[in-house]
Amino acid sequence: MENYERIRVVGRGAYGVCWLCRRREDPLAQKVIVKTIFIHGMSPDEEKSMMGEVKLLQKMHHPMIIGYYDYFVFENQLAIVMQYAEGGTMEKLVQEQKGVNFPESQVLNYFTQILIALNHIHSKSIVHRDLKTQNILLNRYD
């Protein structure tokens, strides 16, 4: 993590933390997400699963799918460097709109983008298995 300046925590899970970061050597660089996963004490199957996620991310190159940049290991943690989605999650968007219906055209737009992304991953024989609003990330132009 010495190459990245940690700006703030953007999420926590059972296995690690997601950090909003910027490369130290370039203060004008775009912000990225560094997802850190604690690998110390993981079973071999859990480690294999984590590395499987990295390999899947390496295959994903599509405008509707968050970009993957790099991965590295530090202090018994696997770090995955990914594109930062400035718009947050679909879950957050829905919560902020509580009590207000989305326009039908906006719902159709989101639905279409999700289907396009799913079609792409399915074309690579990959199934998402955890599709939910908190895992749908939005860029600021959505």
C-alpha positions in Angstrom: 0.0 0.0 0.0 3.0 2.3 0.1 2.2 3.4 -3.5 -1.2 4.6 -2.5 -2.5 7.4 -0.3 -5.5 6.3 1.6 -8.2 8.9 1.5 -11.1 7.2 3.4 -12.8 3.9 4.0 -15.7 3.4 1.6 -16.8 -0.1 2.7 -16.2 -2.9 5.1 -16.9 -6.6 4.7 -16.3 -9.9 6.5 -12.9 -10.3 4.8 -11.6 -6.8 4.4 -11.9 -3.1 3.7 -12.4 -1.0 0.6 -10.4 2.2 0.5 -10.7 5.2 -1.7 -7.1 5.9 -2.7 -4.8 7.9 -5.0 -1.3 6.9 -6.3 1.3 8.8 -4.1 3.6 9.5 -7.0 0.9 11.4 -8.9 -1.3 13.7 -6.7 -3.4 14.6 -9.8 -4.1 10.9 -10.6 -7.6 9.6 -10.6 -9.0 8.1 -7.5 -9.1 4.3 -7.3 -10.6 1.8 -5.0 -8.2 -0.6 -3.2 -10.1 -3.6 -1.9 -8.0 -5.2 0.8 -8.8 -8.8 1.8 -7.3 -10.4 4.9 -5.7 -13.7 3.7 -3.9 -14.6 6.9 -5.8 -17.6 8.4 -7.8 -18.3 5.3 -8.3 -21.9 4.3 -6.7 -23.0 1.0 -10.2 -23.0 -0.5 -10.9 -19.4 0.6 -7.5 -18.3 -0.8 -8.3 -20.1 -4.1 -11.7 -18.3 -4.2 -10.0 -14.9 -3.7 -7.5 -15.5 -6.4 -10.3 -16.7 -8.6 -12.0 -13.3 -8.2 -8.7 -11.6 -9.3 -8.5 -13.8 -12.4 -12.2 -13.1 -13.3 -11.5 -9.3 -12.9 -8.6 -9.6 -15.3 -11.0 -11.0 -18.0 -13.5 -8.2 -17.6 -13.0 -5.3 -20.1 -16.3 -3.6 -20.7 -17.7 -0.1 -20.3 -20.5 -1.3 -18.1 -18.2 -3.2 -15.7 -15.9 -1.6 -13.2 -12.3 -1.6 -14.4 -9.6 -3.7 -12.8 -6.1 -2.2 -12.7 -3.8 -4.3 -10.5 -3.4 -6.5 -7.5 -0.6 -7.1 -4.9 0.0 -8.7 -1.5 1.1 -6.8 1.6 1.0 -7.5 5.3 -1.0 -10.7 4.8 -3.6 -9.0 2.7 -4.5 -9.2 -0.9 -5.1 -5.8 -2.4 -7.2 -5.4 -5.6 -7.0 -2.0 -7.3 -10.2 -1.1 -9.2 -11.9 1.8 -10.9 -13.6 4.3 -8.5 -17.4 4.6 -9.2 -18.1 8.2 -8.2 -21.8 7.7 -8.2 -21.7 5.1 -5.3 -24.0 2.1 -5.3 -27.5 1.6 -6.6 -28.5 0.8 -3.0 -27.4 4.3 -1.9 -29.2 5.9 -4.8 -32.5 4.1 -4.0 -32.2 5.1 -0.3 -31.6 8.7 -1.2 -34.7 8.6 -3.5 -36.8 7.1 -0.7 -40.5 8.0 -1.3 -39.8 9.4 -4.8 -40.4 7.2 -7.8 -37.7 7.0 -10.4 -38.8 8.1 -13.9 -39.6 5.1 -16.1 -36.9 6.1 -18.6 -34.2 6.2 -15.8 -35.2 2.7 -14.6 -35.1 1.4 -18.2 -31.7 2.9 -18.7 -30.3 1.3 -15.5 -32.0 -2.0 -16.4 -30.6 -2.0 -19.9 -27.0 -1.3 -18.7 -27.2 -4.1 -16.1 -28.4 -6.5 -18.8 -25.6 -5.5 -21.2 -23.0 -6.1 -18.4 -24.6 -9.4 -17.5 -24.6 -10.5 -21.1 -20.9 -9.7 -21.4 -20.0 -11.7 -18.3 -22.2 -14.6 -19.4 -20.5 -14.6 -22.8 -17.3 -15.4 -20.9 -19.1 -18.3 -19.1 -19.1 -16.4 -15.8 -22.1 -16.1 -13.5 -22.3 -13.2 -11.0 -23.9 -15.0 -8.1 -24.3 -11.9 -5.9 -26.3 -9.4 -8.0 -27.9 -6.9 -5.6 -28.3 -3.1 -5.4 -25.2 -2.7 -3.1 -23.1 -4.5 -5.8 -24.2 -2.3 -8.7 -21.8 0.6 -8.9 -22.7 3.9 -10.7 -20.4 6.4 -12.3 -21.3 10.0 -12.0 -22.7 10.1 -15.6 -25.4 7.5 -15.0 
